[in-house]
């Protein structure tokens, strides 16, 4: 019986199974809300499992990639990082432009949460990022500090490359493959996990609260959509000189959908690594660029920071000129790179942007409170954009290099099964 079920499930694409889970989750939330606490367990387990395995996966994959790396193998990260920064900055420009076209005003009656401790400025953000590099490796794994994990994995991998014998490298490769297999098992539980997450979200979203901020949500989501379906495709086209939408749709469908419901770029790392493998990308590159992207490639976060900061300025009657708006884009870009890859990670960077307008921390924290009210939908869309862009720009950098070498085939933009 179990074999038959397994055979049937294996014959149906995972994305279709997820779609079924999504529909079932909505039906449960609408017609049998008493069941929500039960199915919610599946969602919590799925996200917890992804978050649990992701740091270990990244550590061993990167360490193995560095240890096994042959001389002359190309794993140039510079083009990817440039794309990450350009994408994040352009996204903040889109957010600022929409905020000027459709100015929003907030109702700042939300009490500031004394437990929240935002950074005092960009210098502190950069300081924290730099210190993350030299974090204790065990603590980095326990706290999912991916900058620290990457740093230690690269260092350990380079040491093993120089001093480990063939047997040690073979064992390390086996461990990396085994952890990858564990991730594959976890991902196959996605339909049940998505069902639980959707049922819980729809059942407890607080629609009445969201309606009060409909215009703000419309501006934010409009900016996310413009970046995902207009700005990012333009960046792809300028690099590969081919129709960008097959790749754009692939990354949104097979990465963005997961990220929308997990609301965590960090939890989506295993999904993105699997997609990169199916796209035939260089593992020496994507095993580093994907976890790095989950930390610094935050186009959605830069939109959130800039739009909410301008909403606060509009509420207080502060006139923002063009030079100040451009400064806000720079601050949002740098701040977004320091946002954590967890749900709501970008919101605590809003006071940094508000400070550029001279807005006090007390008022800025009320804006953060507004952000948490709308975060059910806003953070899901933001994370979907962030995470799907990680794969998109990693692929674009490699496809661009292949085009220059005359080895690029447009069919490569569609993943292999």
C-alpha positions as CSV (number, residue, x, y, z in Angstrom):
1,X,0.0,0.0,0.0
2,X,2.8,2.4,1.0
3,X,4.7,1.5,-2.1
4,X,1.7,2.4,-4.3
5,X,1.2,5.7,-2.5
6,X,4.9,6.5,-3.0
7,X,4.7,5.5,-6.7
8,X,1.7,7.8,-7.2
9,X,3.3,10.7,-5.4
10,X,6.6,10.3,-7.3
11,X,4.7,10.6,-10.6
12,X,3.2,14.0,-9.6
13,X,5.5,17.0,-9.7
14,X,6.2,18.4,-6.3
15,X,5.0,21.9,-7.2
16,X,1.6,20.3,-8.1
17,X,1.5,18.5,-4.7
18,X,2.2,21.8,-3.0
19,X,-0.7,23.5,-4.9
20,X,-3.0,20.8,-3.6
21,X,-1.7,21.3,-0.1
22,X,-2.3,25.0,-0.5
23,X,-5.9,24.5,-1.5
24,X,-6.6,22.0,1.2
25,X,-5.1,24.5,3.8
26,X,-7.4,27.2,2.6
27,X,-10.4,24.9,2.8
28,X,-9.5,23.8,6.3
29,X,-9.2,27.4,7.5
30,X,-12.5,28.4,5.9
31,X,-14.7,25.4,6.7
32,X,-13.1,23.5,9.6
33,X,-11.1,26.1,11.6
34,X,-11.2,23.8,14.7
35,X,-8.7,21.6,12.9
36,X,-6.2,24.4,12.4
37,X,-4.2,23.7,15.6
38,X,-3.7,20.1,14.4
39,X,-2.6,20.8,10.8
40,X,-0.5,23.8,12.0
41,X,1.9,21.2,13.5
42,X,2.8,20.0,10.0
43,X,3.7,23.6,9.0
44,X,5.8,24.2,12.2
45,X,7.6,20.9,11.7
46,X,8.4,21.6,8.1
47,X,9.9,25.1,8.8
48,X,11.7,23.9,11.9
49,X,13.2,21.0,10.0
50,X,14.4,23.3,7.2
51,X,15.9,25.8,9.6
52,X,17.5,22.9,11.6
53,X,19.2,21.2,8.6
54,X,20.1,24.4,6.7
55,X,23.2,25.5,8.8
56,X,24.6,22.0,8.8
57,X,24.0,21.6,5.1
58,X,25.7,24.9,4.2
59,X,28.7,24.2,6.5
60,X,29.4,20.7,5.0
61,X,28.6,21.6,1.4
62,X,30.8,24.7,1.4
63,X,33.6,22.9,3.3
64,X,33.4,19.9,0.9
65,X,33.4,22.2,-2.2
66,X,36.5,24.0,-1.0
67,X,38.3,20.7,0.0
68,X,37.5,19.0,-3.3
69,X,38.1,22.0,-5.5
70,X,40.6,21.3,-8.3
71,X,43.2,23.9,-9.3
72,X,41.9,26.2,-12.0
73,X,38.2,25.6,-11.1
74,X,36.3,28.8,-11.6
75,X,34.1,29.9,-8.7
76,X,34.2,33.6,-9.2
77,X,31.8,35.3,-6.7
78,X,32.4,38.9,-7.9
79,X,29.7,39.0,-10.6
80,X,27.1,37.5,-8.3
81,X,27.9,39.9,-5.5
82,X,27.7,42.8,-7.9
83,X,24.3,41.6,-9.1
84,X,23.1,41.2,-5.5
85,X,24.1,44.8,-4.7
86,X,22.6,46.2,-8.0
87,X,19.4,44.3,-7.5
88,X,19.0,45.5,-3.9
89,X,19.7,49.1,-4.8
90,X,17.4,49.1,-7.8
91,X,14.7,47.6,-5.7
92,X,15.0,50.4,-3.2
93,X,14.7,52.9,-6.1
94,X,11.4,51.2,-7.1
95,X,10.1,51.4,-3.5
96,X,11.0,55.1,-3.3
97,X,9.4,55.8,-6.7
98,X,6.1,54.1,-5.8
99,X,6.1,55.9,-2.4
100,X,6.4,59.3,-4.2
101,X,3.7,58.3,-6.7
102,X,1.3,56.9,-4.0
103,X,2.2,58.6,-0.7
104,X,0.9,56.8,2.4
105,X,0.1,58.0,5.9
106,X,0.3,55.8,9.0
107,X,-1.9,55.8,12.1
108,X,0.8,55.7,14.7
109,X,-1.1,54.5,17.7
110,X,0.9,51.2,18.0
111,X,2.7,51.0,21.3
112,X,6.5,50.7,20.9
113,X,7.8,47.3,22.0
114,X,10.4,47.8,24.6
115,X,11.9,44.4,23.9
116,X,12.9,45.3,20.4
117,X,16.5,46.6,20.0
118,X,17.1,48.0,16.6
119,X,20.7,49.1,15.6
120,X,21.6,52.7,16.2
121,X,22.9,53.3,12.7
122,X,24.6,52.0,9.6
123,X,27.9,51.8,11.4
124,X,26.5,49.4,13.9
125,X,24.9,47.3,11.2
126,X,28.3,47.0,9.4
127,X,30.0,46.4,12.7
128,X,27.7,43.5,13.5
129,X,28.1,42.0,10.0
130,X,31.9,42.1,10.3
131,X,31.9,40.5,13.8
132,X,29.6,37.8,12.4
133,X,32.6,36.6,10.3
134,X,34.7,35.7,13.3
135,X,31.9,34.2,15.4
136,X,32.6,31.0,17.3
137,X,31.9,28.2,14.7
138,X,29.7,26.2,17.1
139,X,27.7,29.3,18.0
140,X,27.4,30.2,14.3
141,X,25.9,26.8,13.6
142,X,23.6,27.0,16.7
143,X,22.3,30.6,15.8
144,X,22.3,30.1,12.0
145,X,24.8,32.9,11.5
146,X,25.4,32.2,7.8
147,X,28.2,34.7,7.4
148,X,30.1,33.0,10.2
149,X,29.2,29.5,8.9
150,X,30.5,30.5,5.4
151,X,33.7,31.9,6.8
152,X,34.6,28.9,8.9
153,X,33.5,26.4,6.2
154,X,35.8,28.1,3.6
155,X,38.7,28.2,6.1
156,X,38.3,24.6,7.1
157,X,37.8,23.5,3.5
158,X,41.0,25.2,2.4
159,X,42.9,23.6,5.3
160,X,41.5,20.1,4.4
161,X,42.3,20.7,0.7
162,X,46.0,21.2,1.6
163,X,46.4,18.6,4.4
164,X,43.7,16.0,4.2
165,X,44.4,12.7,2.4
166,X,42.1,11.1,-0.2
167,X,40.2,9.0,2.4
168,X,39.4,12.0,4.6
169,X,38.1,13.9,1.5
170,X,36.0,10.9,0.5
171,X,34.4,10.7,3.9
172,X,33.7,14.5,3.8
173,X,32.1,14.1,0.4
174,X,29.9,11.2,1.7
175,X,28.8,13.3,4.6
176,X,27.9,16.2,2.3
177,X,25.9,13.8,0.1
178,X,24.1,12.2,3.1
179,X,23.0,15.6,4.4
180,X,21.8,16.6,1.0
181,X,19.7,13.4,0.9
182,X,18.2,14.4,4.3
183,X,17.3,17.7,2.8
184,X,15.6,16.0,-0.1
185,X,13.5,14.0,2.3
186,X,12.5,17.1,4.2
187,X,11.5,18.9,1.0
188,X,9.3,16.1,0.0
189,X,7.1,16.8,3.1
190,X,6.5,20.3,1.7
191,X,2.9,19.7,0.6
192,X,1.9,18.8,4.2
193,X,4.0,21.7,5.6
194,X,2.5,24.2,3.2
195,X,-1.0,22.9,4.1
196,X,-0.4,23.6,7.7
197,X,1.2,27.0,7.1
198,X,-1.6,28.2,4.9
199,X,-4.3,27.0,7.2
200,X,-2.7,28.8,10.1
201,X,-2.1,32.0,8.1
202,X,-5.6,32.2,6.7
203,X,-7.1,31.3,10.0
204,X,-5.2,33.9,12.0
205,X,-4.2,36.6,9.5
206,X,-6.3,39.3,11.1
207,X,-7.9,40.5,7.9
208,X,-9.7,43.4,9.7
209,X,-6.3,44.7,10.9
210,X,-4.8,44.5,7.4
211,X,-7.7,46.5,5.8
212,X,-6.6,49.6,7.8
213,X,-3.3,49.5,6.0
214,X,-4.5,48.4,2.6
215,X,-2.9,51.3,0.7
216,X,0.5,50.7,2.4
217,X,0.3,47.0,1.6
218,X,-0.6,47.9,-2.0
219,X,2.4,50.0,-2.4
220,X,4.7,47.4,-0.9
221,X,3.3,44.5,-2.8
222,X,3.2,46.6,-6.0
223,X,6.9,47.3,-5.6
224,X,7.7,43.6,-5.0
225,X,5.8,42.6,-8.1
226,X,7.5,45.3,-10.2
227,X,10.9,44.2,-9.1
228,X,10.2,40.5,-9.6
229,X,8.5,40.8,-13.0
230,X,10.0,44.0,-14.6
231,X,13.3,45.1,-13.0
232,X,14.8,41.6,-12.4
233,X,13.9,40.4,-15.9
234,X,15.6,43.6,-17.3
235,X,18.8,42.7,-15.3
236,X,18.6,39.2,-16.6
237,X,18.2,40.3,-20.3
238,X,21.1,42.8,-20.1
239,X,23.3,39.9,-19.0
240,X,22.2,36.9,-21.0
241,X,20.6,38.7,-24.1
242,X,17.7,36.2,-24.2
243,X,14.1,36.1,-23.0
244,X,14.5,36.2,-19.2
245,X,11.0,35.0,-18.2
246,X,11.6,31.2,-18.4
247,X,14.2,31.7,-15.7
248,X,12.3,34.3,-13.8
249,X,9.1,32.1,-13.7
250,X,11.2,29.1,-12.6
251,X,12.8,30.9,-9.7
252,X,9.5,32.3,-8.5
253,X,7.6,29.1,-8.9
254,X,10.2,26.7,-7.4
255,X,11.9,29.0,-4.8
256,X,9.5,32.0,-4.2
257,X,6.5,29.7,-3.5
258,X,8.4,27.9,-0.7
259,X,9.8,31.2,0.7
260,X,6.3,32.8,0.7
261,X,5.1,30.3,3.2
262,X,8.2,29.7,5.3
263,X,8.8,33.5,5.5
264,X,12.5,32.8,6.0
265,X,15.4,33.1,3.4
266,X,17.5,31.0,5.7
267,X,14.9,28.2,5.8
268,X,14.8,28.3,2.0
269,X,18.5,27.7,1.5
270,X,18.1,23.9,1.0
271,X,15.3,24.6,-1.6
272,X,17.5,27.0,-3.5
273,X,20.5,24.7,-3.5
274,X,18.4,21.9,-5.0
275,X,17.1,24.3,-7.7
276,X,20.6,25.4,-8.6
277,X,21.6,21.8,-9.0
278,X,18.7,21.2,-11.3
279,X,19.7,24.2,-13.3
280,X,23.1,22.7,-13.9
281,X,25.0,25.4,-12.1
282,X,28.5,25.1,-10.8
283,X,28.3,23.7,-7.2
284,X,31.6,25.4,-6.3
285,X,29.8,28.7,-6.8
286,X,26.2,28.1,-5.7
287,X,27.1,26.4,-2.5
288,X,28.6,29.7,-1.4
289,X,26.4,32.2,-3.3
290,X,23.1,30.9,-2.0
291,X,23.7,31.0,1.7
292,X,25.5,34.4,1.1
293,X,22.4,35.6,-0.8
294,X,20.2,34.6,2.1
295,X,22.2,37.1,4.2
296,X,23.0,40.0,1.9
297,X,20.7,39.8,-1.2
298,X,17.6,41.5,0.3
299,X,15.8,43.4,-2.5
300,X,12.5,42.9,-0.7
301,X,13.9,44.1,2.6
302,X,15.3,47.3,0.9
303,X,11.8,48.0,-0.4
304,X,10.2,47.5,3.0
305,X,12.7,49.8,4.8
306,X,12.5,52.6,2.2
307,X,8.6,52.5,1.8
308,X,7.9,52.4,5.6
309,X,10.5,55.1,6.3
310,X,8.9,57.4,3.7
311,X,5.5,56.6,5.1
312,X,6.7,57.8,8.5
313,X,8.1,61.0,6.9
314,X,4.7,61.6,5.1
315,X,2.8,61.1,8.4
316,X,5.0,63.7,10.2
317,X,4.8,66.1,7.2
318,X,8.5,65.9,6.4
319,X,9.3,66.9,2.8
320,X,11.8,64.6,1.2
321,X,13.8,66.0,-1.7
322,X,15.5,63.9,-4.4
323,X,19.0,63.9,-2.9
324,X,17.6,62.7,0.5
325,X,15.6,60.1,-1.4
326,X,18.8,58.8,-3.0
327,X,20.5,58.8,0.3
328,X,17.6,56.7,1.7
329,X,18.1,54.2,-1.2
330,X,21.8,53.8,-0.2
331,X,20.8,53.4,3.5
332,X,18.1,50.9,2.6
333,X,20.6,48.9,0.5
334,X,23.3,48.8,3.2
335,X,20.7,48.2,5.9
336,X,19.0,45.4,3.9
337,X,22.4,43.6,3.6
338,X,22.5,43.6,7.4
339,X,19.0,42.2,7.8
340,X,18.7,38.7,9.2
341,X,17.3,36.0,7.0
342,X,14.4,35.2,9.3
343,X,10.7,36.3,9.3
344,X,10.4,40.0,10.0
345,X,14.2,40.5,9.9
346,X,14.0,43.7,7.9
347,X,11.6,45.6,10.2
348,X,14.2,46.3,12.9
349,X,16.3,48.2,10.3
350,X,13.5,50.8,9.7
351,X,14.7,53.0,12.6
352,X,18.1,53.3,10.8
353,X,16.4,54.7,7.7
354,X,14.0,56.9,9.8
355,X,17.0,58.4,11.5
356,X,18.1,60.0,8.1
357,X,14.9,62.1,8.3
358,X,15.5,63.0,11.9
359,X,12.6,60.9,13.1
360,X,13.0,59.9,16.8
361,X,13.5,56.2,17.8
362,X,10.2,56.2,19.7
363,X,8.2,57.1,16.6
364,X,10.3,54.8,14.4
365,X,9.5,51.9,16.7
366,X,5.8,52.6,16.2
367,X,6.4,52.2,12.5
368,X,8.1,48.9,13.2
369,X,4.9,48.0,15.1
370,X,2.9,48.8,12.0
371,X,5.2,46.6,10.0
372,X,4.5,43.7,12.3
373,X,0.8,44.2,11.9
374,X,1.0,43.8,8.1
375,X,3.8,41.3,8.2
376,X,1.6,38.3,7.6
377,X,1.3,39.2,4.0
378,X,4.1,41.8,3.6
379,X,6.9,39.6,5.0
380,X,5.7,36.6,2.9
381,X,6.0,38.5,-0.3
382,X,9.2,40.2,0.7
383,X,10.9,36.8,1.5
384,X,9.6,35.3,-1.8
385,X,11.3,38.1,-3.7
386,X,14.5,37.9,-1.6
387,X,14.9,34.1,-1.9
388,X,14.0,33.7,-5.6
389,X,16.5,36.5,-6.5
390,X,19.3,34.5,-4.9
391,X,18.9,31.7,-7.4
392,X,18.1,34.1,-10.2
393,X,21.3,36.2,-9.9
394,X,23.5,33.1,-9.2
395,X,22.2,31.6,-12.5
396,X,22.5,34.9,-14.4
397,X,26.1,35.3,-13.5
398,X,27.0,31.8,-14.7
399,X,24.8,32.0,-17.8
400,X,26.4,35.4,-18.7
401,X,29.9,33.9,-18.4
402,X,28.8,30.9,-20.6
403,X,27.4,33.4,-23.2
404,X,30.8,35.1,-23.4
405,X,32.5,31.7,-23.8
406,X,30.0,30.7,-26.5
407,X,28.7,27.7,-24.4
408,X,25.3,29.2,-23.3
409,X,22.1,27.4,-24.4
410,X,18.8,29.2,-23.7
411,X,17.4,25.7,-22.7
412,X,19.7,25.9,-19.7
413,X,17.3,28.5,-18.2
414,X,14.8,25.7,-17.5
415,X,15.7,23.2,-14.7
416,X,16.3,19.5,-15.4
417,X,14.1,17.0,-13.6
